[in-house]
Amino acid sequence: MAHFRIKCRKCGTVLEDTYCAFCEHCKDALLITEYSDREFRVCEDREGIWRFNWIPVHTPDFPQPGPLVYKSEELASYLGMKNLYIAFNGYWPEKGAEVKTCTFKEYEAAVVIQNARENGVPGLVVASAGNTARAFAHLSTVSDFPSIIVVPRMCLLEMWYLVESVRVPTVAIEDGDYSDAIDVARRISSTMGMPFEGGVKNIAKRDGLGIVLLEAVERIGRLPEHYFQAVGSGTGAVGVWEMAERLIKDGRFGSRPPRLHLSQNLPFAPMVKAWQRDSKELFQDDLDPALINEITTRVLSNRYPAYSVGGGVYDALKATNGIMYGISNAEVYMAMKIFETTEGIDIVPASGVAVASLFKALKENEIKYDETVLLNITGGGERKVEAEIGTFIAEPVFVSRKVKEIEIEELLCNHLKTDS
């Protein structure tokens, strides 16, 4: 018997057979997971992320390590902070972090795959700008679950796979960006009869990313007052907000959600610019693909972010009195250097965006030095993985964003099926 149900955040309608769907009545609102157990619990007989009761799966059949949450000493001392907690999502085995893909997207991939399998889904088509691709390739291999991955060519130099993922079929869009990869992934999904993984619409994806907050609350004992994260689609931040709402209803961990401090890499920062104008709608000029070539974090370059949709980033920011920051490339690199010097581990540029926003929040008095802060380091430890485990740059099949359906079918039959 299911320990959860899926309902519309806007109208409250409970839905059935809702894998990656919107409410039929409220086309502009996200579905949410409502768990029968209103108390947050940790299942001691399970390991990793599967220990938590607020995950939409029943019998996980593959292992999945979770985040490392610890109280910072060195970076906190450098900044003069008293209660800085870091959620490190990556590979740092000396401290107990075993996420080999070096990204928190690994939790999303694990929960999505297990949820899909339990719903009788035969496989998934996944669009990514890098991190999600690596996570799904790894978990597809670990769980023996079919996936087809679609990425933009512009991200290939930054996109590596673990050596075990060599046989996972990958398609690269040679003349487009992440948003074009999403469009082609949907067309491949239709041709193959395999669902598109759904992006922010997938409740398993948001709940998987919200695990970061569950791990933090277990470690801290209560909700933090502030939460920092860099965002591309914003799905992770929405997942954290949704988990915070559940924890508040539990009643034991605080009565207010953490204030969301979200950040993007300038000059491609459409959500930042819309938020600064107090607009729920994004502006077309801020979505110019040419701006993507000027940022160091292409993994954050989503032109279809979960900003305007009901229950999305805008609503999450409003509900938490949140704030957004635009971070320059120079600020990213400086933040990465300071973090590695103080904490002793390398982090990816997207994590540098979040660290830089913490610096900016302190400078602008948006947080107090003694408040409890959770800093989500969404990826780190890549150099250790390369040295200790081994990686390779993905070798995809290239197609145009204008590829025709008949060409997709031929591609899948002649290339992907034989490689998988």
Buried (B, 14 or more C-beta within 10 A) or exposed (E): EEEBBBBBBBEEBEBEEBBBBBBEEBEEBBBBBBBEEEEBEEEEEBEBBBBBBBBBBEEBEBBBBBBBBBEBEEBBEBBEBBBBBBBBBBBBEEEEBBBBBBBBBBBBBBBBBBBBBBBEBEBBBBBBBBBBBBBBBBBBBBBEBBBBBBBBBBBBEBBBBBEBBEEBBBBBBBEBBBBBBBBBBBBBBBBBEBBBBBBBBBBBBBBBBBBBBBBBBBBBEEBBBBBBBBBBBBBBBBBBBBBBBBBBEBEEBBEEBBBBBBBBBBBBBBBBBBBEEEEBEBEEEBBEBEBBEEBBBBBBBBBBBBBBBBBBBBBBBEBBEBBBBBBBBEBBBBBBBBBBEBBEBBBBBBBBBBBBBBBBBBEEEBBBBEBBBBBBBBBBBBEBBBEEEEBEEBEBBEBEBEBEEEEBEEBBEEBBEEEB
